[in-house]
Amino acid sequence: MKLDKEILTFLNKSRYFNNLIRDKQLIVSVILICLFWSLVYLLLFYKPGYESKAKVWIKNLATEEFVTSLDTQNQLTPLTQAGNPLLTQIEILNSHRLKQAVVDYKLKQGEKISLASVDINIKNKQNTDMLDINYKDTSPQKAQEILNLILNEYEDINLSINKKIRTVRREYIDIKLVDIENKLHAVRNRIKDYKTKTLAIDLTEQSKQLVDQQSIVLLRLEDTIAELNNTGSSIVAAENQLSLKSKDALNAVALGSRNENLVELRKNLNETLQEYELDSAKYASTNPKMIALKNKIETINQQIKKQIELSIGKYAQTQNINILDPVREDVVTKLIENKVKLMGLKAQEESLKAGLQRNNFNQAKIPEQEFNLDNLEQEELALSNAYDQLKEKQIEAKIKEAEAVSNIIIVDTPSLPKKPSFPSAFQSIVLGLIFGLFAGLGLSALKTYLEDVCDNIEAIEVITGTSIIGTIPWLDTIVDDEQVRNIQALAYDNIVSNLMIKSFKDNKKVITFTSSSLKKTHPTRIYQVAARLRKSGHSVVVLDCDFRIPTIFKTANIEDEVKINLSELIVNLEQKIHKANEGEEETKNNNVQELLLNREIKNALTVDEKGILYLGNKAIILEPCEFFGTAAFGYIMKFLREKYDWVLIDTGVAHITPEFLIISKLSDGVILLVNKTITYTTLQMITKSLKNANIPFIGTIVRETESKLVGDYKTYLHLQQDPN
């Protein structure tokens, strides 16, 4: 299969080459047409063009920084990794603005051109920053002037772009500078307001004072707690000594021979008031000591009030009156004194703890105040630095804006052309010839592709898988009738010889003839083959099984001698065979029945003057398939195979008529009659259908023009007439 594909590919290429040789007149005609149009163009439309040339260097615009670096890029730096500044410059040169400048110049000169007709040729030499700019016009002077105009306009565009970039940068810096200045002013106001609100003039000093004050309060609190514990121990010892609670002992003293508690309380009150007045000049009212003195004064007042109540009101009504002796009274007095002192120490302890708590609260607020103030100061520092930097960049931007220059340098000024540019008149003619040649070759190849004609005998053999039995020349009118008969006779003799050789080898005698052409032309060929087989002494029967277009009787000139149509014979035999199988015949002898059928087939045969037997139809039948699948037609084929040397069957078109495969299945093989103009598609379709049905392909008979046989025969006749 792979070899077949390779052969088909080779044959297909050979077909294209052969068609190029055959279509030489077509190719020459196309070349002449293109040459003619080249001449017409030169005479009517051609104007010589003169091309002016210039060379431009694209330089880097990076300049020295006077104050600070604005950036590390310039407008020539690509925006993306795939960008190319030179290609950007080429696009500027191809812009409508430059082309419009050329159009305006032409209009001033009295010429009218469109924007699309302006062609500026720009080329970049590889690995350089150089651009070659060319412009073509009808005269050398105009080409030079317009190229000068283009370069001037190009410089103006670059200068405006560079200046605009610098101006936009400077304006942007101005705007951002004002914005940062406003933010810096706002942050500084916030710092001022925050310090005023939180009294955070110096948070470090304030934090140190709070720590010192906390140490002092802690020491006093420890002393107070220690004294409180000692006083509590003294009270417990006195209560244990008296076996009385302090409250009962106090009542007893109040109702004793003397009540010095009130005297002592008043004395303590006076001393405390004097101490308070003395300390109020040194300490603030929020001082822990002052608070403790206030609490002590209040406590003494309450005790005095209770002593009065105990002495006068409440205990006058009780009957449990204890009167202590002077010794125990002194112990009770000390107990009461310690009790009063204990109450004062507790009040002082609470006051110190409250002061310590307030100190801790104030210390806890210090980190938050310090954090907020630090953030504001950091923001103020950042804005201050940004403002200083932008101020420097503003100065640099103003300097760069003032020194904006173009980034192109004209290395070679526009030249004055001395001779016309490509294409000249001679070059136009050469181009016309070359285009005509390629157009002719392309047209020939397209014609070969669209025609799909299998005009190669070797290709026919490869596709069908069998050899060519012979060729029938397609003669022109120049050859006389006698030569036509001689050449055709020689062709048919070769066909019959090849057929006999191929058939005798495999004992093939029943052969189906079909055609690839929709036009009915092959019955004549079957008749010629049958006539030569008969002339060789063989018995030949020709079956015309193409009921749609029956022509064999007309070809043999025996239309009036036909005894019975093949279709009628098949119907009669089918009825008799059916009745015999059902046992309805009077005689049951199979041999007698077979003899009767054979006699009926023999009687249906029609013989012509050459002794060829025929069996076919005179009437047209449009649906003949039902006849060839019957037992009667199979019996007819069996009878003819046994009684005669050759049975030649004429069928309809192979790839059109459905009965072709049924008939071919009953034969020994198929011979395909084709013209040399058969398409590859048709030939492949016929071959595929035969292979799928397992029908042998004996060979093909080709009718071709420019046959080698004709040329050889003409040469032979010429040599026979040569007197030498």
KALIN-V57712 format. One record per pair of residues at least 6 apart in sequence whose C-alpha atoms are under 7 Angstrom apart, sorted by the first residue. I is the first residue (numbers start at 1). J is the second residue. D is the distance in whole Angstrom. If there is no record, write none. Layout:
i=I j=J d=D
i=I j=J d=D
This chain:
i=8 j=459 d=7
i=11 j=459 d=6
i=15 j=456 d=7
i=16 j=445 d=6
i=16 j=448 d=7
i=19 j=448 d=7
i=20 j=444 d=6
i=23 j=444 d=6
i=26 j=440 d=7
i=27 j=437 d=7
i=27 j=440 d=4
i=27 j=441 d=6
i=30 j=436 d=6
i=30 j=439 d=7
i=30 j=440 d=5
i=31 j=433 d=6
i=31 j=436 d=4
i=31 j=437 d=6
i=31 j=440 d=7
i=34 j=432 d=5
i=34 j=433 d=7
i=34 j=436 d=5
i=35 j=429 d=7
i=35 j=432 d=5
i=35 j=433 d=6
i=38 j=428 d=7
i=38 j=429 d=6
i=38 j=432 d=6
i=42 j=425 d=7
i=47 j=138 d=7
i=48 j=138 d=6
i=48 j=420 d=6
i=48 j=424 d=7
i=49 j=136 d=6
i=49 j=137 d=5
i=49 j=138 d=5
i=49 j=139 d=7
i=49 j=420 d=5
i=49 j=421 d=6
i=50 j=136 d=5
i=50 j=137 d=5
i=50 j=138 d=6
i=50 j=139 d=6
i=50 j=140 d=5
i=50 j=143 d=7
i=50 j=417 d=6
i=50 j=419 d=7
i=50 j=420 d=5
i=50 j=421 d=5
i=51 j=134 d=6
i=51 j=135 d=5
i=51 j=136 d=4
i=51 j=137 d=6
i=51 j=143 d=6
i=51 j=417 d=6
i=51 j=421 d=6
i=52 j=134 d=6
i=52 j=135 d=5
i=52 j=136 d=6
i=52 j=143 d=5
i=52 j=144 d=5
i=52 j=147 d=7
i=52 j=414 d=6
i=52 j=415 d=5
i=52 j=416 d=6
i=52 j=417 d=6
i=53 j=133 d=6
i=53 j=134 d=4
i=53 j=135 d=7
i=53 j=414 d=5
i=53 j=415 d=5
i=54 j=132 d=6
i=54 j=133 d=5
i=54 j=134 d=6
i=54 j=412 d=5
i=54 j=413 d=5
i=54 j=414 d=5
i=54 j=415 d=7
i=55 j=130 d=7
i=55 j=131 d=6
i=55 j=132 d=5
i=55 j=133 d=6
i=55 j=410 d=6
i=55 j=411 d=5
i=55 j=412 d=5
i=55 j=413 d=7
i=56 j=130 d=6
i=56 j=131 d=5
i=56 j=132 d=6
i=56 j=408 d=7
i=56 j=409 d=6
i=56 j=410 d=5
i=56 j=411 d=5
i=56 j=412 d=7
i=57 j=129 d=6
i=57 j=130 d=5
i=57 j=131 d=6
i=57 j=408 d=6
i=57 j=409 d=5
i=57 j=410 d=6
i=57 j=411 d=6
i=58 j=129 d=6
i=58 j=130 d=6
i=58 j=407 d=6
i=58 j=408 d=5
i=58 j=409 d=7
i=59 j=407 d=5
i=59 j=408 d=6
i=60 j=407 d=7
i=61 j=74 d=7
i=61 j=407 d=6
i=62 j=74 d=7
i=66 j=396 d=7
i=67 j=392 d=6
i=67 j=396 d=6
i=68 j=392 d=6
i=68 j=393 d=6
i=68 j=396 d=7
i=70 j=393 d=6
i=76 j=85 d=5
i=77 j=85 d=6
i=78 j=84 d=6
i=78 j=85 d=6
i=90 j=122 d=7
i=93 j=154 d=7
i=94 j=120 d=7
i=98 j=150 d=6
i=98 j=153 d=7
i=99 j=115 d=6
i=99 j=118 d=6
i=100 j=115 d=6
i=102 j=146 d=7
i=103 j=113 d=6
i=103 j=115 d=7
i=106 j=112 d=7
i=120 j=134 d=6
i=120 j=135 d=5
i=121 j=133 d=6
i=121 j=134 d=5
i=121 j=135 d=6
i=122 j=131 d=7
i=122 j=132 d=6
i=122 j=133 d=5
i=122 j=134 d=6
i=123 j=131 d=6
i=123 j=132 d=5
i=123 j=133 d=7
i=124 j=130 d=6
i=124 j=131 d=5
i=124 j=132 d=6
i=125 j=131 d=7
i=135 j=143 d=6
i=135 j=147 d=6
i=136 j=143 d=6
i=137 j=143 d=5
i=140 j=416 d=6
i=140 j=417 d=5
i=141 j=416 d=7
i=144 j=414 d=6
i=144 j=415 d=6
i=144 j=416 d=6
i=147 j=414 d=6
i=148 j=414 d=6
i=155 j=406 d=6
i=155 j=408 d=7
i=158 j=406 d=6
i=158 j=407 d=7
i=159 j=405 d=6
i=159 j=406 d=4
i=162 j=404 d=6
i=162 j=405 d=7
i=162 j=406 d=7
i=163 j=401 d=6
i=163 j=404 d=5
i=166 j=397 d=7
i=166 j=400 d=7
i=166 j=401 d=5
i=167 j=401 d=6
i=169 j=397 d=7
i=170 j=394 d=6
i=170 j=397 d=5
i=170 j=398 d=6
i=173 j=390 d=7
i=173 j=394 d=6
i=174 j=394 d=7
i=177 j=387 d=6
i=177 j=390 d=6
i=180 j=383 d=6
i=180 j=387 d=6
i=181 j=387 d=7
i=184 j=380 d=6
i=184 j=383 d=6
i=184 j=384 d=7
i=187 j=376 d=7
i=187 j=380 d=6
i=188 j=380 d=7
i=191 j=373 d=7
i=191 j=376 d=6
i=195 j=201 d=6
i=203 j=370 d=7
i=207 j=363 d=7
i=207 j=366 d=7
i=210 j=359 d=6
i=210 j=363 d=7
i=214 j=356 d=6
i=214 j=359 d=6
i=217 j=352 d=6
i=217 j=356 d=7
i=221 j=349 d=6
i=221 j=352 d=6
i=224 j=345 d=6
i=224 j=349 d=6
i=225 j=349 d=7
i=228 j=342 d=6
i=228 j=345 d=6
i=231 j=338 d=6
i=231 j=342 d=6
i=232 j=342 d=7
i=235 j=335 d=6
i=235 j=338 d=6
i=235 j=339 d=7
i=238 j=331 d=7
i=238 j=335 d=6
i=239 j=245 d=6
i=239 j=246 d=6
i=246 j=335 d=7
i=246 j=336 d=7
i=249 j=332 d=6
i=250 j=332 d=7
i=250 j=336 d=7
i=251 j=310 d=7
i=252 j=321 d=7
i=252 j=322 d=5
i=252 j=323 d=5
i=252 j=324 d=6
i=253 j=259 d=6
i=253 j=323 d=7
i=253 j=324 d=7
i=253 j=329 d=6
i=254 j=261 d=7
i=254 j=311 d=6
i=255 j=311 d=6
i=255 j=323 d=7
i=256 j=323 d=5
i=256 j=324 d=6
i=262 j=304 d=6
i=262 j=307 d=7
i=265 j=300 d=6
i=265 j=304 d=6
i=269 j=297 d=6
i=269 j=300 d=6
i=272 j=293 d=7
i=272 j=297 d=7
i=276 j=290 d=7
i=276 j=293 d=6
i=285 j=291 d=7
i=288 j=351 d=6
i=288 j=352 d=6
i=288 j=355 d=6
i=291 j=351 d=6
i=292 j=347 d=6
i=292 j=348 d=5
i=292 j=351 d=6
i=295 j=347 d=6
i=296 j=344 d=5
i=452 j=679 d=5
i=452 j=680 d=6
i=453 j=677 d=5
i=453 j=678 d=6
i=453 j=679 d=4
i=453 j=680 d=6
i=454 j=676 d=7
i=454 j=677 d=6
i=454 j=678 d=5
i=454 j=679 d=5
i=454 j=680 d=5
i=455 j=676 d=5
i=455 j=677 d=5
i=461 j=467 d=5
i=461 j=468 d=6
i=463 j=684 d=6
i=464 j=687 d=6
i=466 j=697 d=7
i=466 j=698 d=7
i=466 j=699 d=5
i=467 j=699 d=6
i=468 j=699 d=6
i=468 j=700 d=5
i=468 j=701 d=6
i=469 j=495 d=6
i=469 j=498 d=6
i=469 j=499 d=7
i=469 j=699 d=6
i=469 j=700 d=6
i=469 j=701 d=6
i=470 j=494 d=6
i=470 j=495 d=5
i=470 j=701 d=5
i=470 j=702 d=6
i=471 j=491 d=7
i=471 j=701 d=6
i=471 j=702 d=5
i=471 j=703 d=6
i=471 j=704 d=7
i=472 j=488 d=7
i=472 j=491 d=6
i=472 j=702 d=6
i=472 j=703 d=4
i=472 j=704 d=6
i=473 j=703 d=6
i=473 j=704 d=5
i=473 j=705 d=6
i=473 j=707 d=5
i=473 j=710 d=7
i=474 j=703 d=6
i=474 j=704 d=6
i=474 j=705 d=5
i=487 j=710 d=7
i=487 j=713 d=7
i=492 j=528 d=7
i=492 j=529 d=7
i=496 j=529 d=6
i=503 j=509 d=7
i=508 j=668 d=6
i=509 j=645 d=6
i=509 j=646 d=5
i=509 j=647 d=6
i=509 j=668 d=7
i=510 j=641 d=7
i=510 j=646 d=6
i=510 j=647 d=5
i=510 j=648 d=6
i=510 j=667 d=5
i=510 j=668 d=5
i=511 j=647 d=6
i=511 j=648 d=5
i=511 j=649 d=6
i=511 j=667 d=6
i=511 j=668 d=6
i=511 j=669 d=5
i=511 j=670 d=6
i=512 j=648 d=6
i=512 j=649 d=5
i=512 j=650 d=6
i=512 j=664 d=6
i=512 j=667 d=6
i=512 j=669 d=6
i=512 j=670 d=5
i=512 j=671 d=6
i=513 j=649 d=6
i=513 j=650 d=5
i=513 j=651 d=6
i=513 j=670 d=6
i=513 j=671 d=5
i=513 j=672 d=6
i=514 j=650 d=6
i=514 j=651 d=5
i=514 j=652 d=6
i=514 j=653 d=6
i=514 j=654 d=6
i=514 j=671 d=6
i=514 j=672 d=5
i=514 j=673 d=6
i=515 j=522 d=7
i=515 j=653 d=5
i=515 j=654 d=6
i=515 j=672 d=6
i=515 j=673 d=5
i=515 j=674 d=6
i=516 j=653 d=6
i=516 j=654 d=6
i=516 j=673 d=7
i=516 j=674 d=6
i=517 j=653 d=7
i=517 j=674 d=7
i=518 j=653 d=6
i=522 j=673 d=7
i=523 j=551 d=7
i=523 j=552 d=6
i=524 j=555 d=6
i=530 j=540 d=6
i=534 j=540 d=6
i=534 j=612 d=7
i=538 j=645 d=6
i=539 j=644 d=5
i=539 j=645 d=5
i=539 j=646 d=6
i=540 j=612 d=6
i=540 j=613 d=6
i=540 j=644 d=6
i=540 j=645 d=6
i=540 j=646 d=5
i=540 j=647 d=6
i=541 j=612 d=6
i=541 j=613 d=5
i=541 j=614 d=6
i=541 j=646 d=6
i=541 j=647 d=5
i=541 j=648 d=6
i=542 j=613 d=6
i=542 j=614 d=5
i=542 j=615 d=6
i=542 j=647 d=6
i=542 j=648 d=5
i=542 j=649 d=6
i=543 j=614 d=6
i=543 j=615 d=5
i=543 j=616 d=6
i=543 j=648 d=6
i=543 j=649 d=5
i=543 j=650 d=6
i=544 j=550 d=7
i=544 j=552 d=6
i=544 j=615 d=6
i=544 j=616 d=5
i=544 j=617 d=7
i=544 j=649 d=6
i=544 j=650 d=5
i=544 j=651 d=7
i=545 j=616 d=6
i=545 j=649 d=7
i=545 j=650 d=6
i=545 j=651 d=5
i=546 j=650 d=6
i=546 j=651 d=5
i=546 j=652 d=5
i=547 j=617 d=6
i=547 j=620 d=6
i=547 j=621 d=5
i=547 j=624 d=6
i=548 j=620 d=5
i=548 j=621 d=5
i=548 j=622 d=5
i=549 j=620 d=7
i=550 j=617 d=6
i=550 j=618 d=6
i=550 j=620 d=7
i=553 j=559 d=5
i=556 j=608 d=7
i=558 j=608 d=7
i=561 j=606 d=7
i=562 j=606 d=6
i=563 j=604 d=6
i=563 j=606 d=7
i=564 j=604 d=6
i=565 j=616 d=6
i=565 j=617 d=5
i=565 j=618 d=6
i=566 j=615 d=6
i=566 j=616 d=5
i=566 j=617 d=5
i=567 j=617 d=7
i=567 j=627 d=7
i=570 j=627 d=7
i=570 j=632 d=6
i=570 j=633 d=6
i=573 j=597 d=7
i=573 j=632 d=5
i=574 j=631 d=7
i=574 j=632 d=5
i=579 j=585 d=6
i=605 j=613 d=6
i=605 j=614 d=6
i=605 j=615 d=5
i=606 j=613 d=5
i=606 j=614 d=5
i=606 j=615 d=7
i=607 j=613 d=4
i=607 j=614 d=6
i=625 j=659 d=5
i=628 j=662 d=7
i=628 j=663 d=7
i=629 j=662 d=7
i=640 j=647 d=7
i=641 j=647 d=7
i=651 j=660 d=6
i=652 j=660 d=7
i=654 j=660 d=6
i=654 j=686 d=6
i=655 j=686 d=6
i=664 j=670 d=7
i=664 j=695 d=7
i=665 j=695 d=6
i=668 j=696 d=7
i=669 j=695 d=6
i=669 j=696 d=5
i=669 j=697 d=6
i=669 j=698 d=6
i=670 j=696 d=6
i=670 j=697 d=5
i=670 j=698 d=6
i=671 j=697 d=7
i=671 j=698 d=6
i=671 j=699 d=5
i=671 j=700 d=5
i=672 j=699 d=7
i=672 j=700 d=5
i=672 j=701 d=6
i=673 j=700 d=6
i=673 j=701 d=5
i=673 j=702 d=6
i=674 j=701 d=6
i=674 j=702 d=5
i=674 j=703 d=6
i=675 j=702 d=6
i=675 j=703 d=5
i=675 j=704 d=6
i=676 j=702 d=6
i=676 j=703 d=6
i=676 j=704 d=5
